[in-house]
Amino acid sequence: MPLRDSFRSLKWLLTVLVAAIAVLFGLGIFVCRSSQAQENPIKVKIGYQALASSWVFYVANEKLPGRNKSFFEEEGLKVEGIRFDSSNTAAEAMLRGDIATDSATTMTVLFNIEERSPGTLKCFGFQVHTKAEFLESLISRAGSGIRRYTDLKGKRIGVFPGSLNQAITKLLLKDYLDPNKDLTIVQLTPPLQLQALTLGQIDALISYEPTTTLALDQGIAELVEHSPWAKHIFEPFPVASYCFTRDYLTKTPEAARRIARSWFKAIDYIRNHRQAAANTVPKYVKVDPELAQRFNQPAQQKSGEIDKQAVQRLADLYLTFGLISRHIDTSDIYHSPER
């Protein structure tokens, strides 16, 4: 073999050897870190509301079929779930540093905090309504004759309490009637909604799960339309976020990375194994397992997937509604976790 060919062969072998060593070294670091994470888990507290839509937290926290560990455990986390009655109280706990994150920080809470203290929250994921994945529906009382939006003229429509829901309902209906004159909006908490429909105290309802499925199953209501916000206002329609505080990211970056990785694993699992994911809901929400399989759920999106223009558009809508007092630039609210 000529000397030049021998040199080329030797050079090729050395290149392969160096590459192999680099791969093995990287693998060794990964295994070492993984082993350390399992032996020395980071303890964190994560808030959640006992809602069907909190299922990303449920999926990340449970040992799923065919898996020996939860996604949190795989990432070296020891998680204590802290239940809250509302997104507001959970956000207050997050701002105090009592919890790392929450199963759903509503867009109202997010924008209110951003208005008071810009840059305080950094979002690594979102819940959004699309035409195919959503929480809200318009249903009417069985036998009311309400089949379309124009049929609501002169009627009483129930909505979840709060200025946002009233404003969005008026925006939804403005092309079909005068929402300030032609109908009455009644604010009702979820426990009162089915009763109000049954007794005829309201004629229609902007409903969420599990109210929608229960009302249709029991024959109390009839469906007018699923996902009206995404169909008639804009799509995607952001409804909640997954956030860390800026201080939490600064002080505990490794815990934040592990939580976000666990969250993203849960989102991927929901996308690929929806039925198994829905099986986690009854452990946290008092609902029949079969019913949980049929719930409508919002789409889950990671920070790198969200339509940022839709988030800004929603913030601008809040200003139009008078729900916030100044313009919010949402471009700085995002957090992209390192892999």
C-alpha positions, 0 to 999 in steps of 0.5 A: 500500500502506498505511503500516502494511502496508509496515511489517509487510512490512519487519518480516517481511523483516528477521526472515527476513534475521536468521534466514538470517544466523544459520543461515549463521553457525552453518553457518560455525562448523560448517564451520570447526570441521570443517575444523580438526578434519580439519587438526589431528586429536587423537591418542588411544589406545583399548584393545580386546580381540580379541573379536567383541563389540568390534565397535563399536571396529572399526566406528568405526575402519574405512573402511566401504563407501561412506565415505572416512573412518572415524567416528574420522577424521570426528570429527577423531581419529587413533586408535591401537588398543592390544590388551589380553588382558583388560578388567582390564589395559585398565582399569588402563591407562585409570586410568594415563591410557595410553588414553582408553577401552576396547572393553569394560569389564566390569561386574565391573571397573566395579563393583570400581573404583566400590567402591574409588574412587566416581566414577572412571569415567563410562560413555557406553555399554553392552553388554547382553543381551536375549532377542533380542541376547546372547552367552551360550547353554546348549549340551549335548554332542551325544548327551548327552540334555540338552534342558532344565534339569532334565536337568542333574541329576548332570551337569558344566557348564562355565563361563567362569572367575570367581566371577561366572559360577559365581554366575550359573549357580547363580542360573540353575539354582536353580528347576530343581535344587539347584546346590550338590548336583545338578551339578558346575560346571567352570571352563574357559577358551574354548580348552579348552571345545570339547575338553572337550565333545568328550572328554566331560569336561563334559556342558553349557556356558554358551558365548559366541561364537565357541564357540557357533557353532563347536560347533553347526556342527561337531556337537559340541553341541546347543542347549538355549537362547539368552540364558538370563540375559535370559530367566531372571534379568532383562532387559536384563542389562548385561555391559560398559560404555564409559567415560572416567575422570573425569580424562580428561573434565576434562583432555581434554573435546574428545577425549572428545566426539569419541570418544563421537560416533564411538562413537555413529555406530558403534552406529547403523551396527551397528543399520542395517547389521549385515552390513557391520558384521560384516565388520569383525570378521575383521580383528581376530579370527581367524575365518572371515568367513562365521562372523562374519556368524552370531555372536550379539552383545549389544545396544549402548546409549548412556548415554541409552538404558540401563535404569538400574534394570537396572544398579543391580539388577546391582550389588545382585546383585553384593553378594548374591553377595559379589563386592563388599563394600558397596552401590554407588549406580550413579546417578553412573556415567553420562556424557552426551556433548554433541553 
